[in-house]
Amino acid sequence: MFIEERHQEILKIISENGRISIGEIQEKFGVSVDSARRDLRILEEKSLLKRTHGGAIPIMQVGLHYPRTWNAAQMETIDANLDAIAKRAVEFIKPNDAVYLTSARVGYLMVKYLPTNIEYTIVTNSIDNASILRSYNNVQVYVAGGKMRSNGRIVDSFAQEFVRNMRFDISFLTGAGFSASFGISNGTAETSAFQRAVAENSRKNIALFPNQKIGHNSFLKDVDAAEFDVLITDWDAVEDELSKIEDLGVEVIVVDKR
């Protein structure tokens, strides 16, 4: 098989399965690990895929959060990565902290790991988060008000004004993408404005992103990468991009596979 044919097959597998590993390339095409890595490097240089630590995933369109071809099993993989990130993130919460908790999926996963042996305050713009936090006797809960979206999140101008009148010890933020060059990015102007308001009023900003979103730029910029103190990501994030983020003074924490 010619190298061009192998590359086409690699792209086909990624399109159908949402990812490919170095091991899969070696086994399917009978090539060395160095050849498999070189294939992915060439295809990435042509902007046909994005390398991860152990393989590659599709290039996401600017307007998409995840490729539409990804199935339920692949989304479960993302949830597993997010769960590990969530468990690590709550370790930063200290007694008496004022905390902003993201309304995104990773914030919802954080709720079950929140410390119950110390007292602190949480501000959230998620109805789902707030409904669970009602049972936490050690946590004071504030819910950003405004127009609720169908997903239970509130990011409109009322919510933005709400968080502008607060100050946070620590904020947990995420989005559709995170890169050294573009920072956190999202798909809507309301979300971007809300996230900026939170980040500007926080002493410590922590970005929470699975590997699929590292190096990806979505439609609208929220906050510069250098405005973050910490990035927590997972074991499959591409190392080149993480190095660029670290060069900006951001502490990068890579959680282990569980």
Backbone as JSON, one array per atom type, in Angstrom:
{
  "sequence": "MFIEERHQEILKIISENGRISIGEIQEKFGVSVDSARRDLRILEEKSLLKRTHGGAIPIMQVGLHYPRTWNAAQMETIDANLDAIAKRAVEFIKPNDAVYLTSARVGYLMVKYLPTNIEYTIVTNSIDNASILRSYNNVQVYVAGGKMRSNGRIVDSFAQEFVRNMRFDISFLTGAGFSASFGISNGTAETSAFQRAVAENSRKNIALFPNQKIGHNSFLKDVDAAEFDVLITDWDAVEDELSKIEDLGVEVIVVDKR",
  "N": [[0.85, -1.2, 0.0], [0.58, 2.18, -0.92], [1.89, 5.18, 0.61], [0.14, 7.35, 0.43], [-2.3, 6.08, 0.09], [-2.5, 4.77, 2.53], [-2.72, 6.96, 4.22], [-5.21, 7.96, 3.44], [-6.84, 5.87, 4.32], [-6.4, 6.03, 7.06], [-7.56, 8.53, 7.62], [-10.18, 7.91, 6.97], [-10.85, 6.03, 8.94], [-10.69, 7.65, 11.22], [-12.75, 9.43, 10.64], [-14.96, 7.73, 10.77], [-14.8, 6.56, 13.33], [-14.11, 8.54, 15.13], [-11.61, 8.79, 16.25], [-8.17, 7.61, 16.22], [-5.65, 5.31, 17.21], [-2.08, 5.13, 17.82], [-1.28, 2.49, 18.09], [-3.34, 1.14, 16.69], [-2.83, 1.94, 14.06], [-0.31, 0.8, 13.65], [-0.96, -1.95, 13.87], [-2.95, -2.36, 11.89], [-1.74, -1.57, 9.48], [0.77, -2.62, 9.51], [3.14, -1.22, 10.22], [5.95, 0.55, 11.69], [6.2, 2.08, 15.0], [7.36, 4.59, 14.76], [6.86, 5.19, 12.08], [4.09, 5.3, 12.12], [3.66, 7.5, 13.8], [4.86, 9.44, 12.2], [3.13, 9.46, 9.99], [0.83, 10.58, 11.16], [1.82, 13.07, 11.9], [2.38, 14.23, 9.39], [-0.2, 14.35, 8.3], [-1.41, 16.05, 10.13], [0.02, 18.4, 9.65], [-1.05, 19.05, 7.24], [-3.45, 19.91, 8.03], [-5.5, 18.03, 8.4], [-6.13, 16.42, 10.49], [-5.99, 16.21, 14.13], [-3.36, 15.69, 16.26], [-3.11, 13.65, 19.2], [-1.91, 12.63, 22.45], [-1.72, 9.83, 22.26], [-2.5, 9.2, 19.68], [-4.75, 10.28, 17.22], [-7.35, 12.68, 16.49], [-10.38, 13.95, 14.87], [-10.25, 17.08, 13.06], [-11.95, 19.72, 14.44], [-14.72, 21.66, 13.34], [-14.96, 25.23, 13.48], [-17.44, 26.1, 14.4], [-18.44, 23.95, 15.82], [-18.86, 21.97, 18.81], [-18.26, 19.3, 19.29], [-17.33, 16.71, 16.95], [-19.92, 15.81, 14.69], [-20.07, 13.2, 13.96], [-19.4, 11.63, 16.08], [-20.24, 8.97, 18.23], [-22.42, 7.57, 20.84], [-20.78, 5.99, 22.47], [-18.28, 7.12, 22.12], [-18.71, 9.64, 23.22], [-19.03, 8.86, 25.84], [-16.44, 8.25, 26.47], [-15.31, 10.8, 26.52], [-16.7, 11.79, 28.73], [-15.56, 10.18, 30.71], [-12.97, 11.17, 30.76], [-13.52, 13.81, 31.51], [-14.6, 13.35, 34.03], [-12.39, 12.51, 35.53], [-10.92, 14.87, 35.42], [-12.66, 16.57, 36.79], [-12.64, 15.46, 39.37], [-10.04, 16.0, 40.18], [-10.05, 18.78, 40.11], [-11.64, 19.75, 42.25], [-9.98, 19.62, 44.42], [-8.72, 22.0, 44.75], [-10.33, 23.69, 46.18], [-10.72, 25.56, 49.09], [-11.24, 26.12, 52.7], [-13.77, 28.51, 53.35], [-13.64, 29.69, 50.84], [-14.82, 31.64, 48.05], [-16.45, 30.49, 45.35], [-16.68, 30.14, 41.85], [-18.59, 27.97, 39.95], [-18.52, 26.28, 36.99], [-21.17, 25.99, 34.59], [-21.1, 24.01, 32.75], [-20.75, 20.58, 31.52], [-18.56, 19.41, 32.88], [-18.57, 20.84, 35.27], [-20.96, 19.96, 36.4], [-20.24, 17.32, 36.87], [-18.33, 17.75, 38.81], [-19.76, 18.3, 41.11], [-20.45, 16.0, 42.61], [-18.05, 15.41, 43.77], [-17.4, 17.46, 45.45], [-15.98, 18.97, 48.38], [-17.13, 18.04, 51.63], [-16.51, 18.53, 54.18], [-15.7, 21.04, 54.89], [-16.48, 24.58, 55.05], [-17.79, 26.73, 52.53], [-18.48, 28.95, 49.74], [-20.54, 28.75, 46.87], [-21.05, 29.93, 43.62], [-23.18, 29.61, 40.94], [-24.36, 29.25, 37.56], [-26.07, 27.38, 36.76], [-29.01, 25.6, 36.71], [-29.3, 22.87, 37.16], [-26.97, 22.22, 38.64], [-27.48, 23.77, 40.93], [-29.8, 22.59, 41.96], [-28.91, 20.16, 42.99], [-27.01, 21.01, 44.81], [-28.55, 22.03, 46.84], [-28.78, 20.21, 48.91], [-26.4, 20.27, 50.26], [-25.17, 20.96, 53.24], [-22.96, 22.35, 54.1], [-22.36, 24.29, 52.31], [-22.84, 27.52, 51.02], [-25.04, 28.71, 48.63], [-25.3, 30.52, 45.65], [-27.28, 31.53, 42.95], [-26.98, 32.55, 39.69], [-29.13, 34.89, 38.23], [-31.59, 35.23, 35.57], [-32.52, 34.77, 32.1], [-33.36, 31.48, 31.47], [-31.74, 28.98, 29.61], [-32.59, 26.17, 27.43], [-30.99, 24.11, 28.28], [-30.73, 24.52, 30.95], [-28.95, 26.47, 31.75], [-27.74, 29.78, 32.53], [-26.86, 32.72, 31.07], [-27.26, 35.29, 30.24], [-27.58, 38.95, 29.92], [-28.5, 39.76, 32.45], [-27.48, 37.79, 34.14], [-24.78, 38.24, 33.69], [-24.44, 40.79, 34.81], [-24.97, 40.13, 37.43], [-22.73, 38.5, 38.25], [-20.73, 40.36, 37.9], [-20.9, 41.94, 40.1], [-19.7, 40.56, 42.08], [-16.93, 38.95, 43.78], [-14.47, 36.48, 43.36], [-12.67, 33.83, 44.94], [-11.77, 31.66, 43.58], [-12.23, 30.37, 40.31], [-13.82, 28.09, 38.19], [-13.6, 27.32, 34.92], [-14.67, 26.58, 31.57], [-15.08, 25.64, 28.08], [-15.7, 25.68, 24.52], [-13.27, 25.37, 23.34], [-9.68, 25.49, 23.89], [-6.7, 27.16, 23.58], [-3.21, 28.09, 23.25], [-2.87, 30.34, 21.68], [-5.41, 31.51, 21.4], [-6.83, 31.3, 23.7], [-9.61, 30.64, 25.93], [-12.48, 29.71, 24.14], [-15.77, 30.08, 22.69], [-19.15, 29.41, 21.46], [-21.19, 31.34, 21.47], [-22.07, 34.8, 21.86], [-23.15, 35.68, 24.28], [-22.35, 33.73, 26.15], [-19.57, 34.04, 26.01], [-19.26, 36.69, 26.97], [-20.24, 36.38, 29.56], [-18.4, 34.59, 30.69], [-16.06, 36.12, 30.59], [-16.69, 38.13, 32.42], [-16.77, 36.68, 34.81], [-14.08, 35.69, 34.97], [-12.59, 38.06, 35.11], [-13.17, 38.91, 37.65], [-12.02, 37.19, 39.45], [-9.66, 35.8, 41.71], [-8.13, 33.52, 41.2], [-7.99, 31.66, 38.34], [-9.11, 28.72, 36.87], [-8.81, 26.52, 34.24], [-10.71, 23.98, 32.69], [-10.41, 21.3, 30.7], [-10.97, 18.65, 28.4], [-8.85, 16.48, 26.41], [-9.76, 16.58, 23.75], [-10.5, 19.17, 23.25], [-8.29, 20.73, 23.52], [-6.12, 22.94, 21.95], [-8.0, 23.53, 20.08], [-9.9, 26.04, 18.44], [-12.77, 27.83, 18.94], [-15.66, 29.75, 17.83], [-15.87, 32.35, 19.09], [-13.82, 34.39, 21.1], [-13.19, 34.12, 24.59], [-11.54, 34.45, 27.03], [-8.13, 35.32, 27.47], [-5.46, 32.94, 27.28], [-3.31, 33.35, 28.99], [-4.45, 34.54, 31.18], [-5.17, 32.61, 32.88], [-4.47, 30.64, 35.75], [-4.16, 27.95, 36.13], [-4.37, 25.01, 34.13], [-6.3, 22.18, 33.79], [-6.16, 19.1, 32.36], [-6.42, 16.02, 30.42], [-4.83, 12.77, 30.11], [-4.44, 12.3, 27.38], [-3.92, 14.57, 25.98], [-2.42, 16.72, 23.51], [1.04, 17.13, 23.54], [2.63, 19.2, 22.48], [0.99, 21.49, 22.3], [0.34, 21.84, 24.97], [2.82, 22.56, 25.99], [3.18, 25.07, 24.84], [1.18, 26.45, 26.16], [2.07, 26.28, 28.79], [4.33, 27.89, 28.55], [3.25, 30.38, 28.7], [2.99, 30.86, 31.33], [1.11, 29.39, 32.64], [0.11, 26.91, 34.88], [0.14, 23.55, 34.12], [-1.8, 20.76, 34.59], [-1.94, 17.37, 34.22], [-4.2, 14.88, 34.35], [-4.18, 11.47, 35.5], [-4.9, 8.41, 33.73], [-7.74, 6.56, 34.65]],
  "CA": [[0.0, 0.0, 0.0], [1.32, 3.43, -0.97], [1.68, 6.02, 1.79], [-1.06, 8.17, 0.22], [-3.46, 5.22, 0.35], [-2.56, 4.57, 3.98], [-3.23, 8.19, 4.81], [-6.65, 8.02, 3.18], [-7.48, 4.91, 5.22], [-6.33, 6.6, 8.42], [-8.59, 9.58, 7.7], [-11.49, 7.25, 6.94], [-11.08, 5.45, 10.27], [-10.96, 8.76, 12.14], [-14.08, 9.95, 10.32], [-15.98, 6.77, 11.2], [-14.7, 6.2, 14.75], [-13.86, 9.7, 15.97], [-10.22, 8.82, 16.68], [-7.35, 6.45, 15.9], [-4.47, 5.26, 18.08], [-0.82, 4.71, 17.21], [-1.32, 1.03, 18.05], [-4.21, 0.71, 15.61], [-2.13, 2.16, 12.79], [0.73, -0.23, 13.56], [-1.56, -3.26, 13.65], [-3.7, -2.44, 10.64], [-0.92, -1.35, 8.29], [2.04, -3.31, 9.64], [4.23, -0.24, 10.2], [6.58, 0.79, 12.99], [5.63, 3.19, 15.76], [7.89, 5.83, 14.19], [6.14, 5.46, 10.82], [2.72, 5.69, 12.49], [3.72, 8.89, 14.28], [5.17, 10.31, 11.06], [1.89, 9.59, 9.23], [-0.06, 11.53, 11.84], [2.44, 14.39, 11.83], [2.18, 14.73, 8.03], [-1.61, 14.68, 8.13], [-1.69, 17.24, 10.94], [0.61, 19.55, 8.95], [-1.99, 19.36, 6.15], [-4.7, 20.31, 8.7], [-6.5, 16.99, 8.15], [-6.45, 15.81, 11.78], [-5.27, 16.79, 15.27], [-2.7, 14.65, 17.04], [-3.2, 13.6, 20.65], [-0.75, 11.95, 23.03], [-1.64, 8.44, 21.82], [-3.05, 8.98, 18.35], [-5.27, 11.48, 16.56], [-8.8, 12.88, 16.43], [-10.71, 14.84, 13.75], [-10.24, 18.54, 13.2], [-13.31, 20.21, 14.65], [-15.08, 22.94, 12.74], [-15.02, 26.33, 14.45], [-18.79, 26.22, 14.97], [-18.89, 22.74, 16.51], [-18.22, 21.6, 20.06], [-17.72, 17.98, 19.03], [-17.72, 16.24, 15.63], [-21.25, 15.22, 14.67], [-19.96, 11.77, 13.7], [-19.1, 10.89, 17.3], [-21.39, 8.25, 18.75], [-22.6, 7.61, 22.29], [-19.62, 5.39, 23.14], [-17.18, 8.1, 22.11], [-19.05, 10.67, 24.19], [-18.77, 8.29, 27.15], [-15.0, 8.4, 26.68], [-15.12, 12.19, 26.92], [-17.19, 11.9, 30.1], [-14.57, 9.56, 31.6], [-11.88, 12.14, 30.89], [-14.03, 14.94, 32.28], [-14.78, 12.92, 35.41], [-11.07, 12.56, 36.16], [-10.59, 16.29, 35.56], [-13.53, 17.11, 37.84], [-12.18, 14.97, 40.67], [-8.81, 16.73, 40.51], [-10.33, 20.21, 40.25], [-12.22, 20.11, 43.56], [-8.91, 19.67, 45.41], [-8.27, 23.39, 44.89], [-11.26, 24.43, 47.03], [-10.25, 25.68, 50.48], [-12.26, 26.65, 53.6], [-14.23, 29.9, 53.21], [-13.5, 30.19, 49.47], [-15.95, 31.99, 47.19], [-16.13, 29.69, 44.18], [-17.6, 30.06, 40.7], [-18.61, 26.62, 39.39], [-19.03, 26.31, 35.63], [-22.45, 25.32, 34.33], [-20.88, 22.98, 31.74], [-20.8, 19.19, 31.96], [-17.51, 19.13, 33.86], [-19.02, 21.41, 36.54], [-21.97, 19.04, 36.94], [-19.51, 16.16, 37.39], [-17.61, 18.17, 40.0], [-20.65, 18.42, 42.27], [-20.41, 14.8, 43.46], [-16.75, 15.34, 44.44], [-17.17, 18.65, 46.27], [-15.7, 18.66, 49.79], [-18.27, 18.17, 52.54], [-15.99, 18.71, 55.54], [-15.33, 22.45, 55.08], [-17.53, 25.5, 54.61], [-17.4, 27.63, 51.45], [-19.6, 29.49, 48.97], [-20.51, 28.45, 45.43], [-21.92, 30.67, 42.7], [-23.34, 28.85, 39.7], [-25.41, 29.7, 36.64], [-26.7, 26.14, 36.3], [-30.14, 25.13, 37.52], [-29.02, 21.48, 37.54], [-26.02, 22.24, 39.76], [-28.12, 24.35, 42.11], [-30.78, 21.65, 42.53], [-28.17, 19.17, 43.76], [-26.32, 21.69, 45.91], [-29.5, 22.32, 47.92], [-28.62, 19.25, 50.0], [-25.08, 20.42, 50.87], [-25.32, 21.84, 54.39], [-21.73, 23.1, 54.35], [-22.14, 25.2, 51.18], [-23.77, 28.58, 50.69], [-25.21, 28.65, 47.19], [-25.89, 31.64, 44.93], [-27.61, 31.17, 41.58], [-27.08, 33.71, 38.8], [-30.47, 35.0, 37.69], [-31.75, 35.66, 34.19], [-33.3, 33.89, 31.24], [-32.79, 30.13, 31.45], [-31.72, 28.26, 28.35], [-33.21, 24.85, 27.5], [-30.08, 23.21, 28.99], [-30.7, 24.88, 32.36], [-27.87, 27.42, 32.02], [-28.14, 31.19, 32.46], [-25.66, 33.5, 30.72], [-27.67, 36.53, 29.59], [-27.07, 40.2, 30.49], [-28.83, 39.79, 33.88], [-26.49, 36.93, 34.8], [-23.49, 38.93, 33.6], [-24.43, 41.85, 35.81], [-24.95, 39.45, 38.72], [-21.36, 38.1, 38.61], [-19.87, 41.56, 37.94], [-21.01, 42.49, 41.44], [-19.13, 39.59, 43.0], [-15.51, 38.64, 43.67], [-14.27, 35.05, 43.6], [-11.34, 33.33, 45.24], [-11.39, 30.68, 42.56], [-13.26, 30.14, 39.3], [-13.62, 26.94, 37.32], [-14.16, 27.71, 33.63], [-14.42, 25.73, 30.42], [-15.67, 26.18, 26.87], [-15.65, 24.81, 23.34], [-11.88, 25.15, 22.97], [-8.65, 26.2, 24.65], [-5.4, 27.12, 22.91], [-2.27, 29.12, 23.69], [-3.01, 31.55, 20.87], [-6.75, 32.1, 21.41], [-7.42, 31.16, 25.03], [-10.91, 29.95, 25.94], [-13.41, 30.2, 23.12], [-17.12, 29.52, 22.75], [-19.96, 29.58, 20.26], [-22.18, 32.42, 21.53], [-21.58, 36.05, 22.45], [-23.59, 35.75, 25.68], [-21.48, 32.88, 26.95], [-18.25, 34.67, 26.06], [-19.33, 37.85, 27.86], [-20.42, 35.9, 30.93], [-17.14, 34.01, 31.16], [-15.12, 37.22, 30.82], [-17.08, 38.81, 33.66], [-16.33, 35.83, 35.91], [-12.62, 35.63, 35.02], [-12.06, 39.36, 35.52], [-13.45, 39.13, 39.08], [-11.55, 36.04, 40.21], [-8.23, 35.8, 42.07], [-7.49, 32.35, 40.6], [-8.81, 31.08, 37.28], [-8.71, 27.37, 36.5], [-9.44, 26.03, 33.01], [-10.95, 22.54, 32.73], [-10.62, 20.9, 29.31], [-10.5, 17.34, 27.95], [-7.87, 16.58, 25.32], [-10.39, 16.86, 22.46], [-10.68, 20.61, 23.09], [-7.0, 21.41, 23.62], [-5.64, 23.33, 20.63], [-9.14, 23.87, 19.22], [-10.43, 27.4, 18.56], [-14.17, 27.97, 18.54], [-16.04, 30.96, 17.09], [-15.68, 33.6, 19.81], [-12.85, 34.36, 22.19], [-13.68, 34.49, 25.92], [-10.49, 34.93, 27.94], [-6.78, 34.95, 27.06], [-4.88, 31.8, 27.99], [-2.41, 33.85, 30.03], [-5.24, 34.97, 32.33], [-5.45, 31.44, 33.72], [-3.41, 30.19, 36.64], [-4.02, 26.5, 36.01], [-5.16, 24.23, 33.18], [-6.38, 20.75, 34.1], [-6.57, 18.33, 31.2], [-6.25, 14.59, 30.63], [-3.63, 12.03, 29.68], [-4.32, 12.16, 25.94], [-3.76, 15.9, 25.38], [-1.22, 16.85, 22.7], [2.07, 17.75, 24.37], [3.13, 20.44, 21.87], [0.11, 22.59, 22.68], [0.49, 22.04, 26.41], [4.08, 23.27, 26.2], [2.93, 26.47, 24.49], [0.35, 27.01, 27.24], [2.97, 26.44, 29.94], [5.22, 29.02, 28.28], [2.52, 31.6, 29.06], [2.95, 30.96, 32.78], [-0.02, 28.61, 33.15], [0.44, 25.58, 35.4], [-0.62, 22.51, 33.42], [-1.95, 19.52, 35.34], [-2.47, 16.29, 33.39], [-4.69, 13.82, 35.23], [-3.84, 10.12, 35.06], [-6.01, 7.57, 33.29], [-8.25, 5.8, 35.79]],
  "C": [[0.88, 1.25, 0.0], [0.97, 4.28, 0.25], [0.43, 6.87, 1.66], [-2.33, 7.37, 0.5], [-3.62, 4.97, 1.84], [-3.13, 5.79, 4.67], [-4.73, 8.33, 4.61], [-7.41, 7.06, 4.09], [-7.49, 5.41, 6.66], [-7.42, 7.65, 8.61], [-9.99, 8.99, 7.71], [-11.84, 6.67, 8.31], [-11.42, 6.54, 11.28], [-12.35, 9.32, 11.91], [-15.18, 9.05, 10.86], [-15.99, 6.56, 12.71], [-14.45, 7.37, 15.69], [-12.45, 9.8, 16.49], [-9.49, 7.6, 16.12], [-6.13, 6.49, 16.81], [-3.25, 4.84, 17.27], [-0.82, 3.19, 17.05], [-2.19, 0.49, 16.93], [-3.54, 0.85, 14.25], [-1.06, 1.09, 12.59], [0.13, -1.59, 13.19], [-2.21, -3.38, 12.29], [-2.8, -2.38, 9.41], [0.47, -1.99, 8.38], [3.25, -2.38, 9.57], [4.79, -0.06, 11.6], [5.91, 1.95, 13.7], [6.11, 4.53, 15.2], [7.15, 6.2, 12.9], [4.71, 5.92, 11.12], [2.69, 7.14, 12.97], [4.0, 9.86, 13.13], [3.92, 10.52, 10.19], [0.98, 10.65, 9.84], [0.51, 12.95, 11.79], [2.23, 15.02, 10.45], [0.73, 15.17, 7.83], [-2.01, 15.89, 8.96], [-1.16, 18.5, 10.26], [-0.26, 19.98, 7.77], [-3.35, 19.78, 6.68], [-5.83, 19.32, 8.44], [-6.89, 16.25, 9.43], [-5.7, 16.57, 12.87], [-4.67, 15.66, 16.08], [-3.02, 14.79, 18.53], [-1.98, 12.84, 21.15], [-0.59, 10.54, 22.46], [-2.17, 8.17, 20.44], [-3.51, 10.27, 17.72], [-6.79, 11.48, 16.6], [-9.11, 13.82, 15.28], [-10.47, 16.3, 14.08], [-11.68, 19.0, 13.37], [-13.54, 21.52, 13.92], [-15.22, 23.99, 13.84], [-16.38, 26.38, 15.14], [-19.28, 25.02, 15.73], [-18.14, 22.54, 17.82], [-17.57, 20.23, 19.94], [-18.12, 17.57, 17.62], [-19.07, 15.54, 15.66], [-21.21, 13.72, 14.44], [-19.72, 10.97, 14.96], [-20.36, 10.24, 17.86], [-21.42, 8.28, 20.27], [-21.39, 7.04, 23.03], [-18.45, 6.36, 23.2], [-17.45, 9.24, 23.08], [-18.85, 10.16, 25.62], [-17.29, 8.39, 27.49], [-14.68, 9.81, 27.14], [-15.57, 12.37, 28.37], [-16.2, 11.28, 31.09], [-13.4, 10.5, 31.83], [-12.31, 13.32, 31.76], [-14.19, 14.58, 33.76], [-13.46, 12.95, 36.18], [-10.62, 13.99, 36.39], [-11.38, 16.9, 36.72], [-13.04, 16.71, 39.22], [-10.91, 15.69, 41.12], [-9.1, 18.19, 40.83], [-10.81, 20.58, 41.65], [-11.16, 20.19, 44.66], [-8.4, 21.09, 45.65], [-9.16, 24.19, 45.83], [-10.81, 24.38, 48.48], [-11.37, 26.25, 51.36], [-12.5, 28.14, 53.36], [-14.05, 30.49, 51.82], [-14.85, 30.6, 48.89], [-15.62, 31.42, 45.82], [-17.16, 29.9, 43.07], [-17.45, 28.66, 40.1], [-19.27, 26.66, 38.02], [-20.33, 25.53, 35.48], [-22.3, 24.19, 33.31], [-20.85, 21.59, 32.36], [-19.76, 18.9, 33.04], [-17.87, 19.71, 35.24], [-20.06, 20.53, 37.21], [-21.3, 17.81, 37.54], [-18.74, 16.5, 38.67], [-18.46, 18.11, 41.25], [-20.53, 17.21, 43.19], [-19.09, 14.67, 44.21], [-16.48, 16.52, 45.36], [-16.92, 18.28, 47.73], [-16.91, 18.93, 50.68], [-17.83, 18.44, 53.98], [-15.5, 20.12, 55.83], [-16.49, 23.32, 54.6], [-16.98, 26.45, 53.55], [-18.66, 28.07, 50.71], [-19.44, 29.13, 47.5], [-21.51, 29.35, 44.72], [-21.99, 29.86, 41.41], [-24.44, 29.47, 38.85], [-26.08, 28.49, 36.01], [-27.82, 25.73, 37.25], [-29.9, 23.71, 38.0], [-28.05, 21.42, 38.7], [-26.71, 22.7, 41.04], [-29.08, 23.37, 42.77], [-30.1, 20.58, 43.37], [-27.54, 19.81, 44.99], [-27.25, 22.07, 47.06], [-29.28, 21.43, 49.13], [-27.27, 19.35, 50.71], [-25.16, 21.43, 52.01], [-24.1, 22.71, 54.65], [-21.45, 24.16, 53.28], [-23.24, 26.25, 51.1], [-23.85, 28.68, 49.17], [-25.9, 29.91, 46.66], [-26.1, 31.23, 43.48], [-27.77, 32.44, 40.75], [-28.45, 33.74, 38.15], [-30.5, 35.5, 36.25], [-32.59, 34.67, 33.41], [-32.63, 32.53, 31.13], [-32.86, 29.55, 30.04], [-32.34, 26.87, 28.54], [-32.31, 23.84, 28.23], [-29.93, 23.56, 30.47], [-29.62, 25.86, 32.74], [-28.36, 28.86, 31.79], [-26.9, 32.03, 32.21], [-26.0, 34.88, 30.15], [-27.15, 37.77, 30.34], [-27.38, 40.32, 31.99], [-27.8, 38.96, 34.67], [-25.11, 37.58, 34.79], [-23.37, 40.02, 34.65], [-24.34, 41.28, 37.22], [-23.51, 39.13, 39.13], [-20.4, 39.29, 38.62], [-19.86, 42.19, 39.33], [-20.46, 41.55, 42.51], [-17.62, 39.5, 42.79], [-15.32, 37.19, 44.1], [-12.83, 34.76, 44.0], [-10.85, 32.42, 44.13], [-12.56, 30.48, 41.59], [-12.87, 28.96, 38.43], [-14.36, 27.22, 36.0], [-13.82, 26.7, 32.55], [-15.1, 26.34, 29.2], [-15.56, 25.19, 25.74], [-14.22, 24.52, 22.93], [-10.94, 25.94, 23.85], [-7.32, 26.04, 23.92], [-4.52, 28.24, 23.44], [-2.51, 30.42, 22.95], [-4.34, 32.26, 21.03], [-7.43, 32.0, 22.77], [-8.68, 30.31, 25.01], [-11.78, 30.56, 24.87], [-14.72, 29.43, 23.19], [-17.89, 29.86, 21.48], [-20.94, 30.73, 20.28], [-21.61, 33.64, 22.26], [-21.96, 36.16, 23.92], [-22.68, 34.93, 26.59], [-20.1, 33.5, 27.1], [-18.23, 35.85, 27.03], [-19.46, 37.42, 29.32], [-19.1, 35.37, 31.49], [-16.08, 35.09, 31.43], [-15.41, 37.91, 32.14], [-16.64, 38.0, 34.87], [-14.82, 35.9, 36.07], [-12.02, 36.94, 35.53], [-12.22, 39.6, 37.02], [-12.96, 37.99, 39.96], [-10.05, 36.15, 40.49], [-7.48, 34.67, 41.37], [-8.44, 31.74, 39.58], [-8.26, 29.72, 36.87], [-9.51, 26.92, 35.29], [-9.53, 24.51, 33.06], [-11.3, 22.07, 31.33], [-10.13, 19.48, 29.03], [-9.6, 17.52, 26.73], [-8.49, 16.97, 23.99], [-10.51, 18.37, 22.18], [-9.38, 21.4, 23.17], [-6.47, 21.69, 22.21], [-6.75, 23.69, 19.66], [-9.59, 25.3, 19.49], [-11.86, 27.42, 18.07], [-14.4, 29.38, 18.01], [-15.64, 32.25, 17.78], [-14.72, 33.45, 20.98], [-13.49, 34.85, 23.49], [-12.6, 35.21, 26.72], [-9.14, 34.45, 27.42], [-6.26, 33.78, 27.9], [-4.02, 32.26, 29.17], [-3.15, 34.34, 31.28], [-5.55, 33.82, 33.27], [-4.22, 31.06, 34.53], [-3.11, 28.71, 36.42], [-4.89, 25.99, 34.86], [-5.12, 22.78, 33.65], [-6.93, 20.04, 32.88], [-6.28, 16.86, 31.46], [-5.04, 14.02, 29.91], [-3.44, 11.98, 28.17], [-4.13, 13.5, 25.23], [-2.43, 15.99, 24.64], [-0.17, 17.69, 23.44], [2.58, 19.07, 23.8], [2.3, 21.64, 22.3], [0.21, 22.88, 24.17], [1.77, 22.81, 26.73], [3.92, 24.76, 25.89], [2.13, 27.17, 25.59], [1.2, 27.24, 28.49], [3.9, 27.63, 29.77], [4.57, 30.36, 28.61], [2.42, 31.79, 30.57], [1.8, 30.22, 33.42], [0.49, 27.26, 33.67], [-0.45, 24.55, 34.72], [-0.61, 21.23, 34.26], [-2.61, 18.48, 34.42], [-2.91, 15.15, 34.31], [-4.36, 12.46, 34.64], [-5.1, 9.37, 34.63], [-6.44, 6.68, 34.43], [-8.77, 4.45, 35.34]]
}
